[in-house]
Amino acid sequence: MDYVPLLLGLVMGAVTSYTDVKTGFVFDNHIFPTLTLIGKLLGWEEEDEEESLPGWIPKLIIPAVEVGVLYYLYLGLSQGNTLLAASGFIGLILGFVLGLLLYYLGAWASGDAVILAGFSALLPYAPATASIVAPYTVEYPLYPLTILLNSIIAIFPFIFVYAFGVLIARRKFAELREIFTDRARLTLEVSLWIMAALGLRLIIRETVGVSIVGLWSWIFTIAAIYVFGRFRKVGDAVGIGVLAYLAYQEPVTTAEAFLKLLAVLYLFKVFFSLVKFMRTEVLMEEVTVEELREWDILGETVFEKDGKILRDRNDAFTRIKNALLSADLGALHPDYGRVIASSSAEGLSGEQIEELKRLVEEGMLENSFLRKKSMPFAPALFLGFLISYFWGDIFWWIQLKIAGM
């Protein structure tokens, strides 16, 4: 058992979870002290120490990233393994890339990206204690993907119970029904398209003698699903036809595979419906400009374009959905012109609030703003790290179950 990554992960996870829940802030020196030093040298704006925290906690130094990088460097050099020696640094970079991707989507704050990078530097590979892992995480330092997915999947039961409690308490039975029924047909269609894409590879191999394997299998599958999605009626017809052919060849195996795939996709559909409800009904509130404070996170974008003050209340997930359905990547980055205030996870500045007040006073903007309620994600990342260390990869386990293994 590698105790160094575990001990550093436990300390870092406990402290960052505490500060995130208590204050909504994560301190870089609790994860990556070198980043704090770089920030001071470059004159980055420093966060004020929170009065609700004991004075020693903001000053605590936890060199998780530095120890992780040096630990794997030592192991790699002692074993003559170059990839292992660089794995701590590779894990750090991969964690940062994944974290910043979600940051720019508005899903979480920059501090959460640093936390993921810290855990990634500590666990670039699947540890020996993990019993269920994807093969590529044993050979290559790609375990940060597992940590992130575990963190997201692990909080599903809590979101599920909490959202249902809110729905029942507020007597929102129409919304409750919608969670289970909205886009249920699309879920069925996507299941057909995936089965069709996989079945076409089998048919091509049997009829033409050409096997589509490796990277080409992924490219073919993704391209086929994309085409079926663009031409839904054709995709549905092909999906039903391929499914019927596969059922004729192997009825029991085909039925089991299709039903498992449909069940998993339906669970994901319910999960995202619950997340949507949480975002719009639970984690969002409507306030006046007088109630806005520094660091508050808007649930909308206020911008100036062609001399007009406009607002966009679509979130990043809605834009992703629209981009995928329309096959227009431009929908991910609308042309806002001059952005006055946005849903950036870093929150509002004093200057932005003053400009919003001025626009309201001049009658150019309605005095009603969507403000996100704080939802600390550090505990979820900590839980994802613990699952990744002691158990393994939840997503890989789901894939094995779908495959009947």
C-alpha positions as a Markdown table, in Angstrom:
| # | Residue | x | y | z |
|---|---|---|---|---|
| 1 | Met | 0.0 | 0.0 | 0.0 |
| 2 | Asp | 1.3 | 3.4 | -0.9 |
| 3 | Tyr | 0.8 | 5.4 | 2.3 |
| 4 | Val | 2.3 | 8.7 | 1.0 |
| 5 | Pro | -0.5 | 9.5 | -1.5 |
| 6 | Leu | -3.1 | 8.3 | 1.0 |
| 7 | Leu | -1.9 | 10.4 | 3.9 |
| 8 | Leu | -1.5 | 13.5 | 1.8 |
| 9 | Gly | -4.8 | 13.0 | 0.2 |
| 10 | Leu | -6.6 | 12.5 | 3.6 |
| 11 | Val | -5.1 | 15.7 | 5.0 |
| 12 | Met | -5.7 | 17.8 | 1.9 |
| 13 | Gly | -9.2 | 16.4 | 1.4 |
| 14 | Ala | -10.3 | 17.0 | 5.0 |
| 15 | Val | -8.9 | 20.5 | 5.2 |
| 16 | Thr | -10.2 | 21.7 | 1.7 |
| 17 | Ser | -13.6 | 20.1 | 2.4 |
| 18 | Tyr | -13.8 | 21.9 | 5.7 |
| 19 | Thr | -12.9 | 25.4 | 4.4 |
| 20 | Asp | -15.2 | 24.9 | 1.3 |
| 21 | Val | -18.2 | 24.0 | 3.4 |
| 22 | Lys | -17.5 | 26.6 | 6.1 |
| 23 | Thr | -16.6 | 29.6 | 3.9 |
| 24 | Gly | -17.1 | 28.6 | 0.2 |
| 25 | Phe | -13.3 | 29.2 | -0.4 |
| 26 | Val | -10.4 | 26.9 | -1.1 |
| 27 | Phe | -6.9 | 28.0 | -0.3 |
| 28 | Asp | -4.1 | 27.1 | -2.7 |
| 29 | Asn | -1.6 | 26.6 | 0.1 |
| 30 | His | -3.7 | 23.6 | 1.3 |
| 31 | Ile | -3.0 | 21.9 | -2.0 |
| 32 | Phe | -0.2 | 23.5 | -4.0 |
| 33 | Pro | 1.9 | 26.0 | -2.0 |
| 34 | Thr | 4.1 | 26.7 | -5.0 |
| 35 | Leu | 1.1 | 28.1 | -6.8 |
| 36 | Thr | 0.5 | 30.4 | -3.8 |
| 37 | Leu | 4.1 | 31.6 | -4.0 |
| 38 | Ile | 3.8 | 32.2 | -7.8 |
| 39 | Gly | 0.6 | 34.2 | -7.2 |
| 40 | Lys | 2.4 | 36.4 | -4.7 |
| 41 | Leu | 5.3 | 37.0 | -7.0 |
| 42 | Leu | 2.9 | 37.9 | -9.9 |
| 43 | Gly | 0.7 | 40.1 | -7.7 |
| 44 | Trp | -2.4 | 38.0 | -8.0 |
| 45 | Glu | -5.3 | 39.2 | -5.8 |
| 46 | Glu | -5.2 | 37.4 | -2.5 |
| 47 | Glu | -8.3 | 36.1 | -0.8 |
| 48 | Asp | -9.1 | 37.7 | 2.6 |
| 49 | Glu | -8.8 | 35.4 | 5.6 |
| 50 | Glu | -12.2 | 34.3 | 6.7 |
| 51 | Glu | -13.2 | 35.3 | 10.2 |
| 52 | Ser | -15.2 | 32.1 | 10.6 |
| 53 | Leu | -12.0 | 30.0 | 10.4 |
| 54 | Pro | -9.5 | 29.5 | 13.2 |
| 55 | Gly | -6.5 | 31.8 | 12.4 |
| 56 | Trp | -4.0 | 28.9 | 11.8 |
| 57 | Ile | -6.1 | 27.2 | 9.1 |
| 58 | Pro | -5.6 | 29.7 | 6.3 |
| 59 | Lys | -1.8 | 29.7 | 7.0 |
| 60 | Leu | -1.5 | 25.9 | 7.0 |
| 61 | Ile | 0.9 | 24.5 | 4.4 |
| 62 | Ile | 0.0 | 21.2 | 2.8 |
| 63 | Pro | 2.4 | 20.4 | -0.1 |
| 64 | Ala | 0.3 | 17.7 | -1.7 |
| 65 | Val | 1.2 | 18.5 | -5.3 |
| 66 | Glu | 4.9 | 18.9 | -4.6 |
| 67 | Val | 5.2 | 15.7 | -2.6 |
| 68 | Gly | 3.2 | 13.8 | -5.2 |
| 69 | Val | 5.4 | 15.0 | -8.1 |
| 70 | Leu | 8.6 | 14.2 | -6.1 |
| 71 | Tyr | 7.4 | 10.9 | -4.8 |
| 72 | Tyr | 6.7 | 9.5 | -8.3 |
| 73 | Leu | 9.9 | 11.1 | -9.6 |
| 74 | Tyr | 11.8 | 9.1 | -6.9 |
| 75 | Leu | 10.0 | 5.9 | -7.6 |
| 76 | Gly | 10.5 | 6.2 | -11.4 |
| 77 | Leu | 14.3 | 7.0 | -11.1 |
| 78 | Ser | 14.8 | 4.2 | -8.6 |
| 79 | Gln | 13.1 | 1.7 | -11.0 |
| 80 | Gly | 14.5 | 3.1 | -14.2 |
| 81 | Asn | 11.0 | 3.9 | -15.4 |
| 82 | Thr | 10.8 | 7.3 | -17.2 |
| 83 | Leu | 7.0 | 7.4 | -17.5 |
| 84 | Leu | 6.6 | 6.6 | -13.8 |
| 85 | Ala | 9.1 | 9.3 | -12.9 |
| 86 | Ala | 7.1 | 11.9 | -14.8 |
| 87 | Ser | 3.6 | 10.5 | -13.8 |
| 88 | Gly | 3.1 | 12.9 | -10.9 |
| 89 | Phe | 3.7 | 15.9 | -13.1 |
| 90 | Ile | 1.5 | 14.3 | -15.9 |
| 91 | Gly | -1.3 | 13.7 | -13.4 |
| 92 | Leu | -1.0 | 17.3 | -12.2 |
| 93 | Ile | -1.4 | 18.7 | -15.8 |
| 94 | Leu | -4.2 | 16.3 | -16.7 |
| 95 | Gly | -6.0 | 17.2 | -13.5 |
| 96 | Phe | -5.6 | 20.9 | -14.2 |
| 97 | Val | -6.9 | 20.4 | -17.8 |
| 98 | Leu | -10.0 | 18.5 | -16.7 |
| 99 | Gly | -10.6 | 21.0 | -13.9 |
| 100 | Leu | -10.2 | 24.1 | -16.0 |
| 101 | Leu | -12.5 | 22.6 | -18.6 |
| 102 | Leu | -15.3 | 22.4 | -16.0 |
| 103 | Tyr | -14.3 | 25.8 | -14.7 |
| 104 | Tyr | -14.7 | 27.5 | -18.1 |
| 105 | Leu | -18.0 | 25.7 | -18.5 |
| 106 | Gly | -19.1 | 27.4 | -15.3 |
| 107 | Ala | -19.6 | 24.1 | -13.4 |
| 108 | Trp | -17.3 | 24.9 | -10.5 |
| 109 | Ala | -14.8 | 27.4 | -9.2 |
| 110 | Ser | -11.0 | 27.6 | -9.9 |
| 111 | Gly | -10.3 | 26.2 | -6.4 |
| 112 | Asp | -12.0 | 22.9 | -7.4 |
| 113 | Ala | -9.8 | 22.7 | -10.4 |
| 114 | Val | -6.7 | 23.0 | -8.1 |
| 115 | Ile | -8.1 | 20.3 | -5.8 |
| 116 | Leu | -8.6 | 17.9 | -8.7 |
| 117 | Ala | -5.0 | 18.7 | -9.8 |
| 118 | Gly | -3.8 | 17.9 | -6.3 |
| 119 | Phe | -5.5 | 14.5 | -6.1 |
| 120 | Ser | -4.3 | 13.8 | -9.7 |
| 121 | Ala | -0.7 | 14.4 | -8.7 |
| 122 | Leu | -1.1 | 12.0 | -5.8 |
| 123 | Leu | -2.9 | 9.3 | -7.8 |
| 124 | Pro | -1.7 | 9.4 | -11.5 |
| 125 | Tyr | -2.0 | 5.6 | -11.7 |
| 126 | Ala | -4.5 | 3.2 | -10.2 |
| 127 | Pro | -3.2 | 2.1 | -6.8 |
| 128 | Ala | -2.8 | -1.5 | -5.8 |
| 129 | Thr | -5.7 | -1.1 | -3.3 |
| 130 | Ala | -8.2 | -0.5 | -6.1 |
| 131 | Ser | -9.8 | -3.7 | -7.2 |
| 132 | Ile | -11.8 | -2.5 | -10.2 |
| 133 | Val | -9.8 | -0.3 | -12.6 |
| 134 | Ala | -9.7 | 0.4 | -16.3 |
| 135 | Pro | -6.7 | -1.3 | -18.0 |
| 136 | Tyr | -5.4 | 2.0 | -19.4 |
| 137 | Thr | -5.1 | 3.5 | -15.8 |
| 138 | Val | -2.7 | 0.7 | -14.9 |
| 139 | Glu | -0.4 | 1.2 | -17.9 |
| 140 | Tyr | -0.6 | 5.0 | -18.2 |
| 141 | Pro | -1.0 | 7.9 | -15.7 |
| 142 | Leu | -4.7 | 8.5 | -16.6 |
| 143 | Tyr | -6.3 | 7.9 | -13.2 |
| 144 | Pro | -7.4 | 11.5 | -12.8 |
| 145 | Leu | -10.2 | 10.7 | -15.2 |
| 146 | Thr | -11.4 | 8.0 | -12.7 |
| 147 | Ile | -11.1 | 10.5 | -9.8 |
| 148 | Leu | -13.3 | 13.0 | -11.6 |
| 149 | Leu | -15.9 | 10.6 | -12.8 |
| 150 | Asn | -16.1 | 8.9 | -9.3 |
| 151 | Ser | -16.6 | 12.4 | -7.7 |
| 152 | Ile | -19.5 | 13.1 | -10.1 |
| 153 | Ile | -21.1 | 9.7 | -9.9 |
| 154 | Ala | -20.7 | 9.4 | -6.1 |
| 155 | Ile | -22.8 | 12.5 | -5.4 |
| 156 | Phe | -25.7 | 11.2 | -7.4 |
| 157 | Pro | -27.5 | 9.5 | -4.4 |
| 158 | Phe | -27.2 | 12.7 | -2.4 |
| 159 | Ile | -28.6 | 14.8 | -5.2 |
| 160 | Phe | -31.3 | 12.2 | -5.8 |
| 161 | Val | -32.5 | 12.2 | -2.2 |
| 162 | Tyr | -32.2 | 15.9 | -1.7 |
| 163 | Ala | -34.0 | 16.8 | -4.9 |
| 164 | Phe | -36.8 | 14.4 | -4.2 |
| 165 | Gly | -37.2 | 15.8 | -0.7 |
| 166 | Val | -37.5 | 19.4 | -2.1 |
| 167 | Leu | -39.9 | 18.2 | -4.8 |
| 168 | Ile | -42.2 | 16.5 | -2.3 |
| 169 | Ala | -41.9 | 19.3 | 0.3 |
| 170 | Arg | -42.9 | 22.0 | -2.3 |
| 171 | Arg | -45.5 | 19.7 | -3.7 |
| 172 | Lys | -44.1 | 20.0 | -7.2 |
| 173 | Phe | -45.6 | 16.8 | -8.5 |
| 174 | Ala | -45.7 | 17.9 | -12.1 |
| 175 | Glu | -41.9 | 18.5 | -12.0 |
| 176 | Leu | -41.5 | 15.1 | -10.3 |
| 177 | Arg | -43.3 | 13.4 | -13.2 |
| 178 | Glu | -41.3 | 15.3 | -15.7 |
| 179 | Ile | -38.0 | 14.1 | -14.2 |
| 180 | Phe | -39.0 | 10.5 | -15.2 |
| 181 | Thr | -40.8 | 11.2 | -18.4 |
| 182 | Asp | -39.1 | 14.1 | -20.1 |
| 183 | Arg | -36.9 | 13.0 | -23.1 |
| 184 | Ala | -37.6 | 9.4 | -22.3 |
| 185 | Arg | -38.1 | 8.8 | -26.0 |
| 186 | Leu | -34.8 | 10.4 | -26.8 |
| 187 | Thr | -33.1 | 8.0 | -24.3 |
| 188 | Leu | -34.7 | 5.0 | -26.1 |
| 189 | Glu | -33.5 | 6.5 | -29.5 |
| 190 | Val | -29.9 | 7.0 | -28.3 |
| 191 | Ser | -29.9 | 3.4 | -27.1 |
| 192 | Leu | -30.9 | 2.3 | -30.5 |
| 193 | Trp | -28.3 | 4.4 | -32.2 |
| 194 | Ile | -25.5 | 3.0 | -30.0 |
| 195 | Met | -26.6 | -0.6 | -30.6 |
| 196 | Ala | -26.8 | 0.2 | -34.3 |
| 197 | Ala | -23.3 | 1.7 | -34.4 |
| 198 | Leu | -21.9 | -1.4 | -32.5 |
| 199 | Gly | -24.0 | -3.8 | -34.6 |
| 200 | Leu | -22.9 | -2.3 | -37.9 |
| 201 | Arg | -19.3 | -3.0 | -37.0 |
| 202 | Leu | -20.2 | -6.7 | -36.5 |
| 203 | Ile | -22.2 | -6.8 | -39.8 |
| 204 | Ile | -19.3 | -5.2 | -41.7 |
| 205 | Arg | -16.9 | -7.8 | -40.3 |
| 206 | Glu | -19.3 | -10.7 | -41.3 |
| 207 | Thr | -20.2 | -9.5 | -44.8 |
| 208 | Val | -17.0 | -7.7 | -45.9 |
| 209 | Gly | -14.4 | -9.3 | -43.7 |
| 210 | Val | -13.1 | -6.0 | -42.4 |
| 211 | Ser | -12.6 | -5.6 | -38.7 |
| 212 | Ile | -12.9 | -2.1 | -37.3 |
| 213 | Val | -10.8 | -2.1 | -34.1 |
| 214 | Gly | -8.7 | 0.2 | -31.9 |
| 215 | Leu | -9.0 | 3.9 | -32.4 |
| 216 | Trp | -10.9 | 3.4 | -35.7 |
| 217 | Ser | -13.7 | 1.6 | -33.8 |
| 218 | Trp | -14.2 | 4.6 | -31.6 |
| 219 | Ile | -14.2 | 7.0 | -34.6 |
| 220 | Phe | -16.6 | 4.8 | -36.5 |
| 221 | Thr | -19.0 | 4.5 | -33.5 |
| 222 | Ile | -19.0 | 8.2 | -32.6 |
| 223 | Ala | -19.5 | 9.2 | -36.3 |
| 224 | Ala | -22.3 | 6.7 | -36.7 |
| 225 | Ile | -24.1 | 8.0 | -33.6 |
| 226 | Tyr | -23.6 | 11.6 | -34.8 |
| 227 | Val | -25.2 | 10.8 | -38.2 |
| 228 | Phe | -28.1 | 8.9 | -36.6 |
| 229 | Gly | -28.7 | 11.9 | -34.3 |
| 230 | Arg | -28.7 | 14.4 | -37.2 |
| 231 | Phe | -31.2 | 12.3 | -39.2 |
| 232 | Arg | -33.3 | 10.9 | -36.4 |
| 233 | Lys | -35.9 | 9.0 | -38.4 |
| 234 | Val | -33.2 | 7.3 | -40.5 |
| 235 | Gly | -31.2 | 6.6 | -37.3 |
| 236 | Asp | -34.3 | 5.1 | -35.6 |
| 237 | Ala | -35.0 | 2.9 | -38.6 |
| 238 | Val | -31.4 | 1.7 | -38.9 |
| 239 | Gly | -31.3 | 1.1 | -35.2 |
| 240 | Ile | -34.5 | -1.0 | -35.2 |
| 241 | Gly | -33.2 | -3.0 | -38.2 |
| 242 | Val | -29.8 | -3.7 | -36.7 |
| 243 | Leu | -31.3 | -4.6 | -33.4 |
| 244 | Ala | -33.7 | -7.0 | -35.1 |
| 245 | Tyr | -30.7 | -8.6 | -37.0 |
| 246 | Leu | -28.7 | -9.0 | -33.8 |
| 247 | Ala | -31.7 | -10.4 | -32.0 |
| 248 | Tyr | -32.2 | -13.0 | -34.8 |
| 249 | Gln | -28.5 | -14.0 | -34.4 |
| 250 | Glu | -28.3 | -14.0 | -30.6 |
| 251 | Pro | -31.7 | -13.2 | -29.0 |
| 252 | Val | -30.9 | -13.5 | -25.3 |
| 253 | Thr | -27.5 | -11.8 | -25.5 |
| 254 | Thr | -28.9 | -9.0 | -27.6 |
| 255 | Ala | -31.9 | -8.4 | -25.3 |
| 256 | Glu | -29.7 | -8.4 | -22.2 |
| 257 | Ala | -27.2 | -5.9 | -23.8 |
| 258 | Phe | -29.9 | -3.6 | -25.1 |
| 259 | Leu | -31.9 | -3.5 | -21.8 |
| 260 | Lys | -28.8 | -2.9 | -19.7 |
| 261 | Leu | -27.7 | -0.1 | -22.0 |
| 262 | Leu | -31.2 | 1.4 | -21.9 |
| 263 | Ala | -31.3 | 1.2 | -18.1 |
| 264 | Val | -27.9 | 2.9 | -17.7 |
| 265 | Leu | -28.8 | 5.7 | -20.1 |
| 266 | Tyr | -32.2 | 6.1 | -18.4 |
| 267 | Leu | -30.4 | 6.5 | -15.1 |
| 268 | Phe | -28.1 | 9.1 | -16.5 |
| 269 | Lys | -31.2 | 10.9 | -18.0 |
| 270 | Val | -32.9 | 10.9 | -14.6 |
| 271 | Phe | -29.6 | 12.2 | -13.0 |
| 272 | Phe | -29.3 | 15.1 | -15.4 |
| 273 | Ser | -33.0 | 15.9 | -15.0 |
| 274 | Leu | -32.4 | 16.1 | -11.3 |
| 275 | Val | -29.3 | 18.2 | -11.8 |
| 276 | Lys | -31.4 | 20.6 | -14.0 |
| 277 | Phe | -34.0 | 20.9 | -11.3 |
| 278 | Met | -31.4 | 21.5 | -8.7 |
| 279 | Arg | -29.8 | 24.2 | -10.8 |
| 280 | Thr | -33.1 | 26.0 | -11.6 |
| 281 | Glu | -35.2 | 25.5 | -8.6 |
| 282 | Val | -32.9 | 24.8 | -5.6 |
| 283 | Leu | -29.5 | 26.3 | -6.3 |
| 284 | Met | -30.8 | 29.5 | -7.9 |
| 285 | Glu | -32.6 | 32.5 | -6.4 |
| 286 | Glu | -34.0 | 35.8 | -7.8 |
| 287 | Val | -32.6 | 38.9 | -6.1 |
| 288 | Thr | -32.4 | 42.6 | -6.6 |
| 289 | Val | -29.2 | 44.5 | -7.4 |
| 290 | Glu | -29.2 | 45.8 | -3.8 |
| 291 | Glu | -28.8 | 42.2 | -2.5 |
| 292 | Leu | -25.8 | 41.4 | -4.7 |
| 293 | Arg | -22.5 | 41.1 | -2.9 |
| 294 | Glu | -18.9 | 40.6 | -4.0 |
| 295 | Trp | -18.1 | 37.0 | -4.9 |
| 296 | Asp | -21.8 | 36.2 | -5.6 |
| 297 | Ile | -22.1 | 34.1 | -8.7 |
| 298 | Leu | -24.8 | 35.1 | -11.2 |
| 299 | Gly | -27.0 | 32.6 | -13.0 |
| 300 | Glu | -27.0 | 34.7 | -16.1 |
| 301 | Thr | -24.9 | 36.8 | -18.4 |
| 302 | Val | -25.5 | 40.5 | -18.7 |
| 303 | Phe | -23.9 | 42.1 | -21.8 |
| 304 | Glu | -23.9 | 45.0 | -24.2 |
| 305 | Lys | -24.2 | 44.4 | -27.9 |
| 306 | Asp | -25.1 | 46.9 | -30.7 |
| 307 | Gly | -25.8 | 49.6 | -28.1 |
| 308 | Lys | -28.3 | 47.4 | -26.2 |
| 309 | Ile | -28.1 | 45.9 | -22.8 |
| 310 | Leu | -29.2 | 42.3 | -23.0 |
| 311 | Arg | -29.1 | 39.2 | -20.8 |
| 312 | Asp | -28.8 | 35.5 | -21.4 |
| 313 | Arg | -30.1 | 33.0 | -18.7 |
| 314 | Asn | -29.0 | 29.8 | -20.5 |
| 315 | Asp | -26.3 | 28.0 | -18.5 |
| 316 | Ala | -23.3 | 26.1 | -19.9 |
| 317 | Phe | -25.1 | 22.8 | -19.8 |
| 318 | Thr | -28.0 | 24.1 | -21.9 |
| 319 | Arg | -25.5 | 25.5 | -24.4 |
| 320 | Ile | -23.7 | 22.2 | -24.6 |
| 321 | Lys | -27.0 | 20.4 | -25.2 |
| 322 | Asn | -28.0 | 22.9 | -27.9 |
| 323 | Ala | -24.6 | 22.6 | -29.6 |
| 324 | Leu | -24.8 | 18.8 | -29.7 |
| 325 | Leu | -28.4 | 18.7 | -31.0 |
| 326 | Ser | -27.7 | 21.4 | -33.6 |
| 327 | Ala | -24.1 | 20.2 | -34.4 |
| 328 | Asp | -23.1 | 23.8 | -34.1 |
| 329 | Leu | -20.0 | 24.3 | -31.9 |
| 330 | Gly | -20.5 | 28.0 | -32.2 |
| 331 | Ala | -23.4 | 27.7 | -29.8 |
| 332 | Leu | -20.9 | 27.0 | -27.0 |
| 333 | His | -19.5 | 30.5 | -27.2 |
| 334 | Pro | -22.2 | 33.0 | -28.1 |
| 335 | Asp | -21.1 | 36.4 | -29.4 |
| 336 | Tyr | -22.0 | 38.6 | -26.4 |
| 337 | Gly | -20.1 | 41.7 | -27.4 |
| 338 | Arg | -19.0 | 43.4 | -24.2 |
| 339 | Val | -19.7 | 41.2 | -21.2 |
| 340 | Ile | -20.8 | 43.3 | -18.1 |
| 341 | Ala | -21.3 | 40.4 | -15.7 |
| 342 | Ser | -21.4 | 36.7 | -16.2 |
| 343 | Ser | -21.9 | 33.4 | -14.4 |
| 344 | Ser | -18.1 | 33.0 | -14.0 |
| 345 | Ala | -17.4 | 30.8 | -11.0 |
| 346 | Glu | -15.1 | 33.5 | -9.6 |
| 347 | Gly | -18.1 | 35.6 | -8.8 |
| 348 | Leu | -18.9 | 39.3 | -9.1 |
| 349 | Ser | -16.5 | 42.1 | -8.4 |
| 350 | Gly | -17.3 | 45.4 | -6.8 |
| 351 | Glu | -16.9 | 47.2 | -10.1 |
| 352 | Gln | -19.4 | 44.9 | -11.8 |
| 353 | Ile | -22.0 | 45.4 | -9.1 |
| 354 | Glu | -21.7 | 49.2 | -9.3 |
| 355 | Glu | -22.2 | 49.1 | -13.1 |
| 356 | Leu | -25.3 | 46.8 | -12.7 |
| 357 | Lys | -26.7 | 49.3 | -10.2 |
| 358 | Arg | -26.1 | 52.2 | -12.6 |
| 359 | Leu | -27.9 | 50.3 | -15.4 |
| 360 | Val | -30.8 | 49.6 | -13.1 |
| 361 | Glu | -31.0 | 53.2 | -12.0 |
| 362 | Glu | -31.0 | 54.4 | -15.7 |
| 363 | Gly | -33.8 | 52.0 | -16.5 |
| 364 | Met | -31.7 | 50.0 | -19.0 |
| 365 | Leu | -31.9 | 46.8 | -17.0 |
| 366 | Glu | -34.7 | 45.2 | -14.9 |
| 367 | Asn | -33.9 | 45.0 | -11.2 |
| 368 | Ser | -34.0 | 41.3 | -11.1 |
| 369 | Phe | -31.0 | 39.0 | -11.2 |
| 370 | Leu | -30.5 | 35.2 | -10.9 |
| 371 | Arg | -27.9 | 34.4 | -8.2 |
| 372 | Lys | -26.5 | 30.9 | -7.7 |
| 373 | Lys | -26.5 | 29.5 | -4.2 |
| 374 | Ser | -23.2 | 28.1 | -3.0 |
| 375 | Met | -22.7 | 24.4 | -3.5 |
| 376 | Pro | -19.3 | 23.2 | -2.2 |
| 377 | Phe | -17.7 | 20.5 | -4.4 |
| 378 | Ala | -14.6 | 19.9 | -2.4 |
| 379 | Pro | -16.2 | 17.1 | -0.3 |
| 380 | Ala | -17.4 | 15.4 | -3.5 |
| 381 | Leu | -13.8 | 15.4 | -4.9 |
| 382 | Phe | -12.5 | 14.0 | -1.6 |
| 383 | Leu | -15.1 | 11.3 | -1.8 |
| 384 | Gly | -14.1 | 10.5 | -5.3 |
| 385 | Phe | -10.4 | 10.3 | -4.2 |
| 386 | Leu | -11.3 | 7.8 | -1.4 |
| 387 | Ile | -13.4 | 5.7 | -3.7 |
| 388 | Ser | -10.6 | 5.7 | -6.4 |
| 389 | Tyr | -8.0 | 4.7 | -3.8 |
| 390 | Phe | -9.9 | 2.0 | -1.9 |
| 391 | Trp | -12.3 | 0.6 | -4.4 |
| 392 | Gly | -11.6 | 1.7 | -8.0 |
| 393 | Asp | -13.4 | 3.0 | -11.0 |
| 394 | Ile | -17.2 | 3.3 | -10.8 |
| 395 | Phe | -17.7 | 4.1 | -14.4 |
| 396 | Trp | -15.6 | 1.1 | -15.5 |
| 397 | Trp | -17.6 | -1.1 | -13.2 |
| 398 | Ile | -20.8 | 0.2 | -14.9 |
| 399 | Gln | -19.3 | -0.6 | -18.3 |
| 400 | Leu | -18.4 | -4.1 | -17.2 |
| 401 | Lys | -22.0 | -4.6 | -16.0 |
| 402 | Ile | -23.4 | -3.4 | -19.3 |
| 403 | Ala | -21.1 | -5.9 | -21.0 |
| 404 | Gly | -22.4 | -8.7 | -18.7 |
| 405 | Met | -19.0 | -9.2 | -17.0 |
